[in-house]
Amino acid sequence: MRLILLGAPGSGKGTQADILKEKYEMEKLSTGDLLRNEVKARSDLGLNAQSYMDKGALVPDKIMIGILEKKVAQFEASGIGYILDGFPRTEPQAEALLAMLENYNAPLTAALYIEVADNVLIKRLSSRWTCKACLAIYNYPEGLPAGEKCTACGGELYQRDDDKPETIKYRLQVYQEKTAPLIQFFQNKKLLLSVNGCGEVEEVAKRIIEILPG
Ligand SMILES: [Zn+2]
């Protein structure tokens, strides 16, 4: 099985990837980790990527695809399934990935899209509060109770800008704009599987397993 996972921040994509990994004995490939490993190993691709990162520039698609291809080759040789998390991010990356898989005669099983309504995402993502004094992090899915203090040090709790609903709304908007063409792309290729990502982790996992082939 070869899967791509798509989902907004807060969709629970990472958690579901871990569950699928366990259930189907697959590997999870996060491009961030792959990139860091190549840089650490000082491979040609890694050094090349590093030269962009040093300039604060995005690592070009060509290098990211090269790094991914190395790993895909390993997995295809060993026959193990894999889940891609964080790749592809753009349509050209998606095209390159499908072309790569075709070379290995290894069709993509599905692009799994975990759909969660914006208001639910905002609620999930804005539940995080930080202690001003000791930086401990707390989650209040139902909002911060009145008069609540840090249980570790009694410090005042506040919301970092990143965790504020306004910032989250903007992040989600950016995500949707970037991802919409990708969703359409996989839909056109008849590779998209959408699943409702609202509810408990186990419920969502069950829905996913039900729609996956095999
Ligand atoms: Zn504290």
Boltz pocket constraint, residues with backbone or C-beta under 6 A from the ligand:
constraints:
  - pocket:
      binder: B
      contacts: [[A, 131], [A, 132], [A, 133], [A, 134], [A, 135], [A, 136], [A, 150], [A, 151], [A, 152], [A, 153], [A, 154], [A, 155]]
      max_distance: 6.0
